Amino acid sequence: MCKEGKQKVKIVLGPASQELGEKISQLTSIPIVPVASKMFPDGESYIRIEGNMQDEHVAIVQTTCAPQDSRLMQLAFMAAAAKRNKARKVTAVVPYLAYARQDKSFLPGENVSIETVAHMLKAAGVDALVTVNIHAESALKKFPFPAKTLSAIPLLAEYFTKKGIKKAFALAPDKGAMYIAEQAQSVLQGEAGHLEKQRDRYTGQTSQTGKGLNVKGQTVIIFDDIISTGGTIVGAAKILRELGVAHVYTACVHGLLIGDAEKRILDAGVEEIVSTDSVPSHVSKVSLAPLIAKALKALKSG
């Protein structure tokens, strides 16, 4: 067994986060345990961990973007396989956590999806969770083991300062996301504010206003945790154009960009869309590797 002090940690490379996991390993010098995976003709997942994990703490790096259900099953299979092969502890490092937006029942008869996911992962053998910018931190209370979220907003803001965009106005899409704008503001050193937004719980449609915003002639960056269909960003961009801004950019941690979301956002006047590699795509211009590496170094030395 591991003695007190430094712990033996290994990174298990989930099939959905191979490149990110390799970057984290390079930054931490934590060895990698590869995973063999495939899909059977009927759509079922196959997982085999190819390495020794006995008495070790393994960190499984696996995002759960689309196809979400398959990614979650792969994560559960890897956790169970690690425990079956005598891993001492399993930490799930899940950059994008599927179903986190359903953290309560909004309408009668609904399930609390993230609670079900949490108990499924516990049953599979997960002992702790590390995720990034979970939609609502209250969802972490649904997990029957230690769970924490990291914030990539400062990394996104740094992307713009490195491009020479400083003193930009950090805009949150609604009051509830003002903390995101404030995190960006601490890096950008400009002003921060938010739109007023309302969402119809049945249709999912949102309405926004820019009441009270003084952004004429400024460069504005709209920050959000998730961009899915892009409706919120499109609406925000149109409001900002009406208010006379000079430039509009948008940045998010999880760029799902479903359907024609990217085209709609750019057509609305947004000059660039920037996301992280929590959901790998061509707009993943900021890597989460340094952020997650720091968290895993704490596991290694703790």
N, C-alpha and C positions, 0 to 999 in steps of 0.2 A: 504494500500500500504506500501512497505518497506520504512523505513526512511533512510536518508542519513547515510553513515557509513557502518557498517557490513551488508552484504546482506544475505538473506536466500537462500541457495543453496541446491538442492537435486540432487542425481545421479540417472538417469534412466538407468537401466541395460538392454542394448540391447541384444537380443538372441545370437549374435555372439561374445560377449565379457563379458560373465557372470563372469568368474573367475577373469579377469583383473579388472572389475568394482568393485568387492567385495574387492580386494586388495587395490584399490584406496580409497574406503570408509573407510577401516580400518586405512589407513595412514592419512586421512584427518578428520576423525570423521564426514564426511558429510553423512547424512542419505540416504538410498537407497529407491527408488521407484521401485518395481518389475514390470515386464512386462509378460503378458501371450501372447504366440505366438504359431502359428501352421501353417501348410501348408495344404491347401485344396487339395482334390484328383486331381484337375485340375492344381495344381502347384501355385495357387495364395496364397499370404501371408495374415495372419490374425494377428492383433496386438491389444492388450488392455492394457493400462497403469493402474495399480492397486494402486492408491494412490492419495492424494490431492496435487495439484500443484498450487492452486490459488494464484496469486500475488507473485509467487516464480520464481527464476532463476533456470532452470533445465539444467543439463549437461547430454546429452545422450551419453553414451559410447557404440559405435558400430563400429567395424572394418568392412571393406567391401572387404574382400578376398573372394575367390570362395565359393559359387556362387555369383559373384559380383552383378549381376542385382537384385537378391532377397535381398541381404544385403542392397543395396541402397534403394530399395522400402521399406524395413522394417524401415530404418532410416527416410525416408520421412514420413511414416505413424506415427511413434512415434513423430516426430516434429509437425505434424498436430494435432495429438491427444492431445499433451501437450497444444498447443495454443487453441484448442477447449475447453479444460478444464481450461482455464484462466491462464495459465503460463504467467508470466510477460516477460520472456526472455528465449530463447532456444539457448544453445551453443552445437554444435555437436562436440563431441570428437571422432575423427575418426583415430585410430592408423595407419591403412593402408588405403590410399585413392585410390580407384579404378579409372582408367582412367586418372590419373594424368600425365602419360607419353605422352598423346596426348594433348599437350598444344599449338600446332600450326599446321598449315596445311603443311605437308611435300610434298604432291603431289596434283596436281589439282583435285578438286572434293571432297577432304576430309573434314570431319567435325572436329571442335575443340572440342573433346569429353568432356574435363574437364570443358569447358565453359558451355556446356549444363547441365552437372551435377550440376554446381554451381547455375545456374538459377532454376533448378528443386528444389534444396534444399531451395532456397530463397522462391519460391512459396509455399513450404510445411510449411514454418514457421521458418526456421533456421535463427537466428540473428547473429551468429558468429561461426567460425570454429577453432578448434585446431587439428592439425594433427602432424605426426612425420615423419621427413626426407622425405618430399615430393620430388619427383624425380627432379623437377626444381622449384626453388622458384618463378620464373617468373609466374608459374601457379596460384599463390595466387592472382595475379592481375586480374584474370578472375572472382573473386568472388565479387558479389555486396554487400558484408558486410565484416566486419573485419575478416581476416583469417591469421593465423600464423602457423608456423611449429617449432617443437622442434627437437633437435638432440639427438639421443640415442647413437651416436658413442662413447662418453666418457664412457658410461656404458658398452659397449661391450669391450672396451680396459681394463677397470677395471676387467672384468671377467678373462682376461689373467694374469694380474698382481697378482690377488688373487691366481692364480694357480702357481705362482712363475716364470712366464714367463715375464722377464723384459728386457728392452733395445732391444726389438724385432724391426725389420724393418717393418714399416707400409707402405703397398703398395696399391696404388690406381690403378684400372684397366685402367684408361686413365687420360689424363691431366685435363679434366673437373671435375674429382672427386678428384683432389689433395687436395681440402679443407677438404675432409673426412679423408684422410691420415694424414693431419696436426692436425686435432682434436684428432685422435688416438695417434699421436706422442707426444702430450702434456701430455698424461697420461703414455705412455710406456717409454718415455724419451730415445728413440733410434733415428734412422734415418728414413727418409720418402722419397718416390719417387713414380713414376708412370710408367706404360707401355704406349707405343704408340698404339692406337687402331683406326681402321677404321671400319665403319659399312655400309653394302649395304642396302640402304633404301627400296629396292624392296624385297630382300630375308631375310633381318634381320641378315645375316651372318656377323661375325666380324673377323678381322685379327689383330694380335698383334705382337709387337716386344719388346724385353727387352734392346734395344740399350742404352748404357750408365749406366746401372745398375751394381753396384758392391756389390753383396750380397753373394758372395762365403763364405760358412761356417756359415752363419747367420741363425737365426730363422726369418722367414718372415710371417706376417699375412696380408692376402689380405682382405681389407675392401671395402664393397660396400653397397649401399642403398638397392638394391633388387637383390636377386638371383632367377631367373625364370627357364629357361631351364638349366642353369649351364654352357653354352658354354663359356662365358667369363672367368669363374673361371677355367675351365678345361684347356683352352688355356694358362692362366697365370701360372697355376701350372706346366705345361709342360715346359714352358720357364724357370721358376725358377729352376726346376730340372736340366735343361741343363746348367744353370749358377752355379750349384754346391752348392745350399743352403743345410743347415743341416736339417731344419724342415720347413714345410709349414702348416699353418692353414688358415681358412677363416672365416670371420664374416660379417654378414649383419643385417640390421634392419628388413627387410621384407623377410622372407624365404619362397617363394612360392614353390620352389623345384618341378616343374612340371615333371610328368612322372618319368623317371629313373635318374633325375638330381643328386640326392644324390649319387647313385651308381657310376655314371660317375665321379663325383668330387672326391670321395674317391679312385676310381681306378686310378685317375690321380696323386695320391700321397699326397693328402691333408689329414692330420692326424685327423682333427676335424672340423666340421661345427657348427658354433654357430650363433643363431638368437635370436630375441626377441619374446615376445608373442603377437606382433601385428598380426601375423598369427600363431595361436596356433598349435604346433606340437611337436614331440619328440626332435627337435633341438632348441626349444624355451627355452634356458638356462638362459636368461636374461629377467627380467620383466621390463616393461615400467611403472609400478605403481609408483615408486618414482618420475620419471620425470613428469608424468601427475599430480600426487598429488600436486607437487609444483606449477604447473600452476593453478590448481583448488583452492588452498589455496589463491592465489592472487585474484581470483574471489570472494571468500568468504569474504575476508577482504577489498576488494576494494570498 
